[in-house]
């Protein structure tokens, strides 16, 4: 009896001794993939709020902590914070990467900035969550790691994708880190296809090794801005480098091929300067975050944003991203005594005349002409969107067929229809794209309009379809750019007209929405008054 009571009291004391906000701090036992709560904040409009010392409203976000085995203060391990992008951190990528970190002896923490705020994604509306709130979440995650007894806080790194890549890079800006990190600094940072348009005018880095991974053909967050940003930051003392994946689009860590998404891209807005007070200023158009994050994003959408991007990579680019990430942090966080693995060093020095699946260390160890041309707004490359769409459509059509060019099965057909829905594709259009070969399978009596009938009777010649290898497409794209550039002046007036019409349509919709909202409020007030009147009569 005494022994049982003693054990109970020890358990109670350990529970009350746990650091605040660290229910998943793993004081006794750590489980891989454990759901955790992280004390953070919300309501920051921009970096100006962080620099001025504004306190956000207390807010709790969630996350997932991956620890390789038992967590003990006797064995300190390095850790990496993995920041998600505009989407949710629920894909297999985050689990796969975190488990790969664990196999290498590195703890992984995946904060989720969206779920607790009721957000399912910001690609179609970036005004929902400011960069300042995302950055505050990141340093809150760093503070959380201090409560995990087996974390060596002198060896913490950060990586992130797209919007998360921005956060991974801005986390090592001294002016921000000095106000949020409580004396800590990230030892290494690996931003992956971040938007690099916004740069502090007086940029200064913490003592952090930074390396960017970007895609040459990224039309969501274009590579040229990152090439320029790396040059600028290097001149100001950053320990920073960049690798450009030749022929890669945004989201190249996800296999499955490039696909169209209806997200907003702000490439045409031009460079964004962040002043000493933390205000972001789009110099090309003159508006800033002084009026708040929502207004800033709204102005950009109305003025210079464009909807429609290409996202996705291949098995090769996905594998490379994972391998590079593990090896980069293994070296940078001193997991081993060796320097950067030979595999990575050699891969960044390949010449562009070699295989297009190689990666090349930038700036411009390969032919950067296409990326450099894009600096002012990526207009030239955007002009070949139609041709790129045809190439991607062909790929999607091919993916629905087997090695002989037949529709693989009805399940594959249904999957194809789901994927093709947003692209306006059907079997007839695929047939036109991939040059069908007539096939008589004796399926008499079936309706020619039936999807199943078409499924059984359509054969495609895959050899006639265009390769997605960028080395094959490059000449065609450049020719298209040259040809379409000649039509640019002729189309400019029509483009301005369409842009103005779209702006007016959006403003009309906004006014209608405001009117509808006001009408609902008035109707609600009338109902309340009527009810009060009835109550008085009764």
ROTISE-707238 format. One record per residue (C-alpha): residue in three letters; x, y, z; residue number from 0. Coordinates in Angstrom, 2 decimals. Layout:
BEGIN
ALA	X	Y	Z	NUM
...
This chain:
BEGIN
UNK	0.00	0.00	0.00	0
UNK	2.79	2.43	0.93	1
UNK	4.63	1.52	-2.26	2
UNK	1.56	2.24	-4.42	3
UNK	0.98	5.58	-2.70	4
UNK	4.65	6.53	-3.17	5
UNK	4.46	5.75	-6.91	6
UNK	1.29	7.82	-7.23	7
UNK	2.87	10.83	-5.48	8
UNK	5.96	10.65	-7.72	9
UNK	3.70	10.70	-10.80	10
UNK	1.79	13.74	-9.52	11
UNK	5.01	15.61	-8.75	12
UNK	6.41	14.90	-12.21	13
UNK	3.20	16.10	-13.84	14
UNK	3.25	19.42	-11.96	15
UNK	6.98	19.84	-12.59	16
UNK	6.56	19.78	-16.38	17
UNK	7.35	23.14	-18.02	18
UNK	4.36	25.32	-18.94	19
UNK	2.90	24.63	-22.37	20
UNK	4.87	21.40	-22.82	21
UNK	2.34	18.63	-22.54	22
UNK	4.31	16.96	-25.31	23
UNK	7.69	17.89	-23.92	24
UNK	8.30	14.19	-23.42	25
UNK	9.63	14.42	-19.87	26
UNK	9.38	10.65	-19.50	27
UNK	8.61	9.09	-22.85	28
UNK	8.60	10.46	-26.40	29
UNK	6.48	8.97	-29.14	30
UNK	7.24	9.57	-32.81	31
UNK	4.63	11.74	-34.46	32
UNK	3.19	13.03	-31.19	33
UNK	0.59	15.78	-31.43	34
UNK	1.67	18.85	-29.50	35
UNK	0.36	22.27	-28.53	36
UNK	2.56	25.33	-28.97	37
UNK	1.91	28.62	-27.18	38
UNK	2.11	31.33	-29.84	39
UNK	0.39	34.61	-30.74	40
UNK	-1.84	36.13	-33.38	41
UNK	-2.97	39.48	-34.74	42
UNK	0.32	40.90	-36.07	43
UNK	-0.16	42.90	-39.28	44
UNK	3.44	42.93	-40.46	45
UNK	7.09	42.88	-39.50	46
UNK	6.64	46.47	-38.30	47
UNK	4.67	45.07	-35.34	48
UNK	7.53	42.73	-34.42	49
UNK	10.19	45.44	-34.71	50
UNK	8.11	47.93	-32.70	51
UNK	7.63	45.33	-29.95	52
UNK	3.86	44.94	-30.26	53
UNK	2.56	42.00	-28.21	54
UNK	0.27	39.66	-30.17	55
UNK	-2.86	38.13	-28.68	56
UNK	-2.02	34.81	-26.98	57
UNK	-2.88	31.95	-29.29	58
UNK	-2.22	28.20	-29.28	59
UNK	-1.29	26.37	-32.46	60
UNK	-0.78	22.65	-32.96	61
UNK	2.10	20.65	-34.34	62
UNK	3.66	17.24	-34.61	63
UNK	6.86	16.22	-32.84	64
UNK	9.02	13.37	-34.14	65
UNK	11.73	12.03	-31.81	66
UNK	14.01	9.07	-32.61	67
UNK	13.23	6.79	-29.66	68
UNK	13.32	7.79	-26.02	69
UNK	13.90	11.43	-25.15	70
UNK	16.41	11.91	-22.37	71
UNK	18.30	14.96	-21.15	72
UNK	21.38	12.73	-21.03	73
UNK	21.46	12.51	-24.82	74
UNK	21.06	15.85	-26.59	75
UNK	20.05	15.76	-30.26	76
UNK	19.81	18.42	-32.97	77
UNK	16.36	19.40	-34.26	78
UNK	14.81	20.86	-37.41	79
UNK	11.58	22.88	-37.61	80
UNK	9.69	22.12	-40.84	81
UNK	7.48	25.00	-42.00	82
UNK	4.56	24.24	-44.31	83
UNK	3.60	26.50	-47.19	84
UNK	0.20	27.87	-48.21	85
UNK	-1.31	24.41	-47.89	86
UNK	-1.73	22.12	-44.89	87
UNK	1.15	20.12	-43.34	88
UNK	-0.81	16.89	-43.72	89
UNK	0.71	15.35	-46.84	90
UNK	2.92	12.27	-46.72	91
UNK	5.93	14.50	-47.44	92
UNK	6.06	15.85	-43.89	93
UNK	5.86	12.38	-42.35	94
UNK	8.43	10.95	-44.75	95
UNK	10.88	13.80	-44.19	96
UNK	10.42	13.76	-40.40	97
UNK	11.03	10.02	-40.23	98
UNK	14.11	10.42	-42.44	99
UNK	15.38	13.05	-39.99	100
UNK	14.80	10.63	-37.11	101
UNK	16.78	7.89	-38.88	102
UNK	19.65	10.38	-39.09	103
UNK	19.43	11.18	-35.38	104
UNK	17.62	14.51	-35.79	105
UNK	14.40	15.55	-34.03	106
UNK	11.70	17.05	-36.30	107
UNK	8.92	19.47	-35.36	108
UNK	6.16	20.33	-37.84	109
UNK	4.14	23.33	-36.60	110
UNK	0.65	23.83	-38.07	111
UNK	-0.23	27.53	-38.38	112
UNK	-3.55	26.88	-40.14	113
UNK	-5.75	24.36	-38.31	114
UNK	-6.20	26.28	-35.04	115
UNK	-7.09	29.41	-37.03	116
UNK	-9.72	27.61	-39.10	117
UNK	-7.67	27.95	-42.30	118
UNK	-7.48	25.14	-44.86	119
UNK	-5.12	26.90	-47.25	120
UNK	-4.01	30.39	-48.26	121
UNK	-2.98	29.88	-51.90	122
UNK	-6.19	31.48	-53.14	123
UNK	-6.30	34.12	-50.40	124
UNK	-2.99	35.13	-48.82	125
UNK	-4.70	37.84	-46.76	126
UNK	-5.93	35.23	-44.24	127
UNK	-2.63	35.00	-42.36	128
UNK	0.22	37.52	-42.24	129
UNK	3.90	36.75	-42.57	130
UNK	4.40	38.29	-39.14	131
UNK	2.02	35.78	-37.50	132
UNK	3.73	32.92	-39.34	133
UNK	7.15	34.14	-38.18	134
UNK	5.91	34.47	-34.60	135
UNK	4.62	30.87	-34.80	136
UNK	8.06	29.73	-35.93	137
UNK	9.93	31.27	-33.02	138
UNK	7.22	29.96	-30.69	139
UNK	8.05	26.51	-32.06	140
UNK	11.73	27.18	-31.32	141
UNK	10.79	28.17	-27.76	142
UNK	8.73	24.98	-27.49	143
UNK	11.80	22.92	-28.38	144
UNK	13.50	24.34	-25.29	145
UNK	10.98	22.39	-23.21	146
UNK	11.94	19.09	-24.87	147
UNK	14.75	17.75	-22.67	148
UNK	16.63	15.91	-25.42	149
UNK	16.89	18.92	-27.79	150
UNK	20.23	20.66	-28.15	151
UNK	18.99	24.23	-28.77	152
UNK	22.41	25.27	-30.05	153
UNK	21.86	22.91	-33.00	154
UNK	18.41	23.80	-34.33	155
UNK	17.74	24.26	-38.03	156
UNK	14.73	25.35	-40.06	157
UNK	13.40	24.44	-43.48	158
UNK	10.20	25.43	-45.24	159
UNK	8.34	25.29	-48.52	160
UNK	7.00	28.23	-50.54	161
UNK	5.47	30.53	-47.86	162
UNK	7.27	28.40	-45.29	163
UNK	10.46	29.01	-47.27	164
UNK	9.98	32.75	-46.80	165
UNK	9.70	32.15	-43.07	166
UNK	12.80	29.92	-43.07	167
UNK	14.79	32.72	-44.69	168
UNK	13.36	35.64	-42.70	169
UNK	13.91	33.74	-39.43	170
UNK	17.62	34.49	-39.74	171
UNK	17.18	38.24	-40.26	172
UNK	18.92	39.74	-37.22	173
UNK	16.39	42.54	-36.76	174
UNK	13.57	39.98	-36.39	175
UNK	15.43	37.20	-34.58	176
UNK	16.76	39.63	-31.98	177
UNK	13.19	40.41	-30.92	178
UNK	11.69	36.91	-31.01	179
UNK	14.44	34.33	-30.43	180
UNK	15.29	35.17	-26.80	181
UNK	19.00	34.95	-27.55	182
UNK	18.79	31.80	-29.68	183
UNK	19.76	31.53	-33.35	184
UNK	19.15	28.92	-36.00	185
UNK	22.33	27.07	-36.93	186
UNK	21.14	26.29	-40.46	187
UNK	18.28	27.24	-42.78	188
UNK	17.10	25.55	-45.99	189
UNK	14.32	27.57	-47.71	190
UNK	12.77	25.56	-50.56	191
UNK	11.20	27.44	-53.51	192
UNK	10.48	30.54	-51.37	193
UNK	9.19	33.86	-52.70	194
UNK	12.32	36.04	-52.68	195
UNK	10.79	39.35	-53.79	196
UNK	10.80	40.95	-50.33	197
UNK	14.22	41.85	-48.93	198
UNK	15.27	44.06	-46.04	199
UNK	17.06	47.12	-47.39	200
UNK	19.58	46.88	-44.55	201
UNK	19.64	43.09	-44.38	202
UNK	21.85	41.40	-41.80	203
UNK	21.93	37.71	-41.00	204
UNK	22.41	35.85	-37.75	205
UNK	25.32	33.42	-37.65	206
UNK	23.41	30.93	-39.80	207
UNK	24.29	28.78	-42.80	208
UNK	21.59	29.33	-45.45	209
UNK	21.02	27.42	-48.68	210
UNK	18.11	27.84	-51.09	211
UNK	16.60	25.19	-53.35	212
UNK	14.59	26.69	-56.22	213
UNK	13.08	25.55	-59.53	214
UNK	14.24	27.06	-62.81	215
UNK	10.72	27.08	-64.30	216
UNK	8.87	28.14	-61.16	217
UNK	6.01	30.44	-62.23	218
UNK	4.60	30.70	-58.68	219
UNK	7.69	32.10	-56.90	220
UNK	10.12	32.74	-59.72	221
UNK	13.78	31.80	-59.42	222
UNK	15.20	35.09	-60.73	223
UNK	14.20	36.96	-57.57	224
UNK	16.06	34.38	-55.48	225
UNK	19.17	34.63	-57.66	226
UNK	19.17	38.39	-57.13	227
UNK	18.38	38.09	-53.41	228
UNK	21.30	35.69	-52.84	229
UNK	23.67	38.08	-54.64	230
UNK	22.40	41.02	-52.56	231
UNK	22.60	39.14	-49.25	232
UNK	26.08	37.79	-50.01	233
UNK	27.33	41.32	-50.53	234
UNK	26.05	42.12	-47.03	235
UNK	27.80	39.26	-45.28	236
UNK	25.29	36.41	-45.40	237
UNK	26.59	32.83	-45.43	238
UNK	24.18	31.93	-48.23	239
UNK	24.11	29.88	-51.41	240
UNK	21.53	28.57	-53.86	241
UNK	20.87	25.51	-55.98	242
UNK	18.62	25.80	-59.03	243
UNK	16.94	22.59	-60.22	244
UNK	16.97	22.67	-63.99	245
UNK	13.54	22.18	-65.56	246
UNK	11.78	22.11	-62.16	247
UNK	8.49	23.81	-61.32	248
UNK	7.15	24.97	-57.95	249
UNK	6.45	22.10	-55.55	250
UNK	9.18	19.89	-57.05	251
UNK	9.35	17.85	-53.82	252
UNK	5.97	16.32	-54.75	253
UNK	6.05	13.59	-57.40	254
UNK	3.19	13.23	-59.87	255
UNK	4.12	15.73	-62.54	256
UNK	3.31	19.43	-62.98	257
UNK	-0.36	20.40	-62.56	258
UNK	-2.24	23.67	-62.83	259
UNK	-3.47	25.34	-59.62	260
UNK	-5.66	28.41	-59.25	261
UNK	-3.41	30.11	-56.71	262
UNK	-2.39	33.76	-56.88	263
UNK	1.14	34.63	-57.94	264
UNK	2.66	38.07	-57.35	265
UNK	5.67	37.81	-59.66	266
UNK	4.63	40.80	-61.77	267
UNK	4.47	43.06	-58.69	268
UNK	8.23	43.43	-58.83	269
UNK	10.76	43.66	-55.98	270
UNK	9.47	44.45	-52.47	271
UNK	11.64	46.52	-50.15	272
UNK	11.39	46.08	-46.37	273
UNK	12.48	49.28	-44.63	274
UNK	14.15	49.68	-41.24	275
UNK	10.74	49.82	-39.52	276
UNK	9.60	46.54	-41.07	277
UNK	7.11	47.97	-43.58	278
UNK	6.98	46.10	-46.90	279
UNK	6.80	48.44	-49.88	280
UNK	6.04	47.36	-53.45	281
UNK	8.24	50.00	-55.05	282
UNK	6.78	49.52	-58.53	283
UNK	3.30	50.59	-57.39	284
UNK	3.97	52.43	-54.14	285
UNK	1.68	50.64	-51.66	286
UNK	2.82	49.00	-48.43	287
UNK	1.82	47.16	-45.26	288
UNK	1.26	50.45	-43.42	289
UNK	-2.50	49.94	-43.80	290
UNK	-2.38	46.32	-42.66	291
UNK	-1.73	42.92	-44.21	292
UNK	-5.20	42.39	-45.71	293
UNK	-5.14	45.76	-47.50	294
UNK	-1.61	45.08	-48.73	295
UNK	-2.56	41.71	-50.25	296
UNK	-5.83	43.11	-51.62	297
UNK	-4.03	45.97	-53.37	298
UNK	-1.54	43.53	-54.88	299
UNK	-4.33	41.27	-56.14	300
UNK	-6.08	44.19	-57.81	301
UNK	-2.93	45.71	-59.25	302
UNK	-0.35	43.15	-60.27	303
UNK	-1.27	39.60	-59.21	304
UNK	-2.21	36.78	-61.54	305
UNK	-4.14	33.59	-60.86	306
UNK	-2.89	30.28	-62.24	307
UNK	0.39	28.48	-61.48	308
UNK	2.11	25.19	-62.25	309
UNK	2.93	22.93	-59.30	310
UNK	4.52	19.51	-59.00	311
UNK	7.69	17.55	-59.67	312
UNK	8.93	14.07	-60.45	313
UNK	10.13	11.10	-58.44	314
UNK	13.69	12.29	-59.15	315
UNK	13.17	15.84	-57.89	316
UNK	11.24	14.59	-54.84	317
UNK	14.00	12.13	-53.94	318
UNK	16.70	14.71	-54.51	319
UNK	14.94	17.22	-52.24	320
UNK	14.63	14.70	-49.42	321
UNK	18.21	13.43	-49.76	322
UNK	19.64	16.94	-50.02	323
UNK	17.68	18.10	-46.98	324
UNK	18.91	15.25	-44.80	325
UNK	22.52	15.57	-45.90	326
UNK	22.52	19.37	-45.62	327
UNK	21.29	19.33	-42.02	328
UNK	23.38	16.29	-41.09	329
UNK	26.46	18.33	-41.98	330
UNK	25.26	21.78	-40.87	331
UNK	24.05	20.59	-37.45	332
UNK	27.24	18.61	-36.79	333
UNK	25.48	15.27	-36.66	334
UNK	28.71	13.81	-38.03	335
UNK	32.26	15.13	-37.97	336
UNK	32.42	15.33	-41.76	337
UNK	31.77	18.39	-43.88	338
UNK	29.10	18.64	-46.56	339
UNK	28.69	15.18	-48.14	340
UNK	30.46	14.68	-51.47	341
UNK	27.17	13.77	-53.12	342
UNK	25.77	17.25	-52.58	343
UNK	28.96	19.11	-53.43	344
UNK	29.36	17.33	-56.75	345
UNK	25.70	17.73	-57.67	346
UNK	25.88	21.50	-57.37	347
UNK	28.81	21.78	-59.77	348
UNK	27.44	19.98	-62.83	349
UNK	27.64	21.75	-66.18	350
UNK	24.40	22.45	-68.01	351
UNK	25.66	20.48	-71.02	352
UNK	25.31	17.31	-68.95	353
UNK	22.04	15.60	-68.04	354
UNK	19.15	18.01	-67.41	355
UNK	18.20	16.03	-64.30	356
UNK	21.37	17.29	-62.59	357
UNK	21.28	20.32	-60.34	358
UNK	23.57	23.25	-60.78	359
UNK	24.98	25.65	-58.27	360
UNK	23.82	29.17	-58.99	361
UNK	24.05	31.98	-59.71	362
UNK	24.33	31.00	-63.34	363
UNK	26.56	27.96	-63.48	364
UNK	23.96	26.90	-66.05	365
UNK	22.24	29.00	-68.72	366
UNK	20.31	31.45	-66.54	367
UNK	19.00	33.46	-69.46	368
UNK	15.41	32.32	-69.00	369
UNK	15.41	33.08	-65.26	370
UNK	17.29	36.36	-65.60	371
UNK	14.89	37.61	-68.27	372
UNK	12.10	37.27	-65.76	373
UNK	13.35	39.77	-63.19	374
UNK	10.87	42.59	-63.93	375
UNK	7.80	40.40	-63.73	376
UNK	8.32	37.12	-65.59	377
UNK	6.23	38.49	-68.46	378
UNK	8.12	36.63	-71.20	379
UNK	7.84	33.22	-69.59	380
UNK	4.20	33.81	-68.68	381
UNK	3.46	34.30	-72.36	382
UNK	4.15	30.62	-73.03	383
UNK	1.61	29.45	-70.46	384
UNK	-0.68	28.17	-73.19	385
UNK	2.03	25.97	-74.68	386
UNK	3.11	24.72	-71.27	387
UNK	-0.52	23.85	-70.55	388
UNK	-0.61	21.72	-73.72	389
UNK	2.58	19.95	-72.63	390
UNK	1.15	19.30	-69.17	391
UNK	-2.19	18.19	-70.61	392
UNK	-0.40	15.66	-72.78	393
UNK	1.40	14.35	-69.72	394
UNK	-1.88	14.01	-67.84	395
UNK	-3.47	12.16	-70.75	396
UNK	-0.50	9.80	-70.98	397
UNK	-0.67	9.08	-67.25	398
UNK	-4.16	7.66	-67.72	399
UNK	-2.92	5.02	-70.18	400
UNK	-0.88	1.87	-69.86	401
UNK	2.37	1.08	-71.68	402
UNK	0.44	0.02	-74.80	403
UNK	-1.53	3.24	-74.94	404
UNK	-4.82	1.79	-73.63	405
UNK	-6.87	3.20	-70.80	406
UNK	-5.53	1.18	-67.88	407
UNK	-8.82	0.45	-66.11	408
UNK	-12.04	2.16	-65.13	409
UNK	-10.52	3.16	-61.75	410
UNK	-7.66	4.90	-63.53	411
UNK	-10.17	6.58	-65.82	412
UNK	-12.13	7.96	-62.87	413
UNK	-8.95	9.24	-61.29	414
UNK	-8.01	10.86	-64.58	415
UNK	-11.41	12.57	-64.80	416
UNK	-10.99	14.01	-61.30	417
UNK	-7.55	15.36	-62.13	418
UNK	-8.60	16.67	-65.54	419
UNK	-11.78	18.39	-64.32	420
UNK	-10.13	21.76	-63.70	421
UNK	-8.21	21.58	-66.98	422
UNK	-11.25	21.11	-69.22	423
UNK	-9.96	17.78	-70.55	424
UNK	-11.95	14.78	-71.70	425
UNK	-11.25	11.66	-73.73	426
UNK	-11.90	13.37	-77.06	427
UNK	-9.47	16.19	-76.27	428
UNK	-6.87	13.70	-75.11	429
UNK	-7.31	11.78	-78.30	430
UNK	-6.69	14.96	-80.28	431
UNK	-3.62	15.77	-78.20	432
UNK	-1.97	12.36	-78.36	433
UNK	-3.03	11.25	-81.89	434
UNK	-5.17	8.16	-81.30	435
UNK	-4.81	4.95	-83.28	436
UNK	-8.12	3.32	-84.12	437
UNK	-8.63	0.03	-82.35	438
UNK	-11.41	-2.46	-83.12	439
UNK	-12.15	-4.49	-80.02	440
UNK	-15.47	-5.87	-81.22	441
UNK	-17.49	-4.03	-78.61	442
UNK	-20.64	-3.90	-80.73	443
UNK	-23.94	-2.67	-79.37	444
UNK	-22.40	-0.22	-76.96	445
UNK	-23.08	3.48	-77.15	446
UNK	-20.23	5.50	-78.66	447
UNK	-21.06	8.30	-76.25	448
UNK	-20.59	6.12	-73.18	449
UNK	-17.45	6.89	-71.16	450
UNK	-16.97	3.17	-70.54	451
UNK	-17.28	2.49	-74.26	452
UNK	-14.67	5.14	-75.00	453
UNK	-12.57	3.73	-72.20	454
UNK	-12.51	0.32	-73.90	455
UNK	-12.01	1.53	-77.45	456
UNK	-9.41	4.26	-77.28	457
UNK	-5.73	3.69	-77.90	458
UNK	-3.07	6.40	-77.75	459
UNK	0.34	6.48	-79.39	460
UNK	2.56	7.55	-76.52	461
UNK	5.63	7.83	-78.74	462
UNK	4.05	10.82	-80.49	463
UNK	3.60	12.82	-77.29	464
UNK	6.00	15.57	-76.33	465
UNK	8.62	14.85	-73.68	466
UNK	8.51	16.92	-70.52	467
UNK	12.29	16.96	-70.37	468
UNK	13.17	20.64	-70.30	469
UNK	16.24	20.06	-72.46	470
UNK	13.85	19.13	-75.29	471
UNK	11.34	21.88	-74.54	472
UNK	13.83	24.72	-74.12	473
UNK	14.26	25.58	-77.81	474
UNK	10.52	25.42	-78.43	475
UNK	9.79	27.67	-75.43	476
UNK	12.42	30.20	-76.47	477
UNK	11.02	30.27	-80.01	478
UNK	7.56	30.84	-78.61	479
UNK	8.85	33.61	-76.37	480
UNK	10.47	35.35	-79.34	481
UNK	7.36	35.03	-81.47	482
UNK	4.97	36.11	-78.73	483
UNK	7.17	39.04	-77.75	484
UNK	6.48	40.48	-81.22	485
UNK	2.74	40.40	-80.41	486
UNK	3.20	41.98	-76.99	487
UNK	2.71	45.61	-78.07	488
UNK	-0.35	44.72	-80.14	489
UNK	-1.92	42.88	-77.20	490
UNK	-1.01	45.45	-74.54	491
UNK	-4.06	47.66	-75.06	492
UNK	-6.45	44.72	-74.93	493
UNK	-4.67	43.40	-71.84	494
UNK	-5.10	46.72	-70.06	495
UNK	-8.78	46.79	-71.01	496
UNK	-9.33	43.26	-69.67	497
UNK	-7.42	44.10	-66.53	498
UNK	-9.52	47.21	-65.93	499
UNK	-12.71	45.26	-66.59	500
UNK	-11.62	42.58	-64.10	501
UNK	-10.85	45.24	-61.49	502
UNK	-14.23	46.88	-61.98	503
UNK	-15.97	43.50	-61.80	504
UNK	-14.15	42.70	-58.56	505
UNK	-15.02	46.08	-57.07	506
UNK	-18.66	45.58	-58.06	507
UNK	-18.63	42.15	-56.42	508
UNK	-17.06	43.61	-53.27	509
UNK	-19.75	46.30	-53.13	510
UNK	-22.45	43.69	-53.65	511
UNK	-20.97	41.54	-50.87	512
UNK	-20.86	44.56	-48.56	513
UNK	-24.45	45.43	-49.41	514
UNK	-25.60	41.84	-48.81	515
UNK	-23.79	41.76	-45.48	516
UNK	-25.28	45.08	-44.42	517
UNK	-28.72	43.93	-45.52	518
UNK	-28.39	40.81	-43.37	519
UNK	-27.37	42.92	-40.40	520
UNK	-30.34	45.27	-40.88	521
UNK	-32.74	42.36	-41.29	522
UNK	-31.36	40.83	-38.10	523
UNK	-31.84	44.10	-36.25	524
UNK	-35.43	44.37	-37.55	525
UNK	-36.18	40.86	-36.34	526
UNK	-34.77	41.69	-32.93	527
UNK	-36.90	44.85	-32.73	528
UNK	-40.00	42.96	-33.81	529
UNK	-39.32	40.36	-31.12	530
UNK	-38.82	43.06	-28.49	531
UNK	-42.08	44.69	-29.62	532
UNK	-43.93	41.37	-29.26	533
UNK	-42.39	40.86	-25.82	534
UNK	-43.62	44.32	-24.74	535
UNK	-47.14	43.59	-25.99	536
UNK	-47.20	40.31	-24.12	537
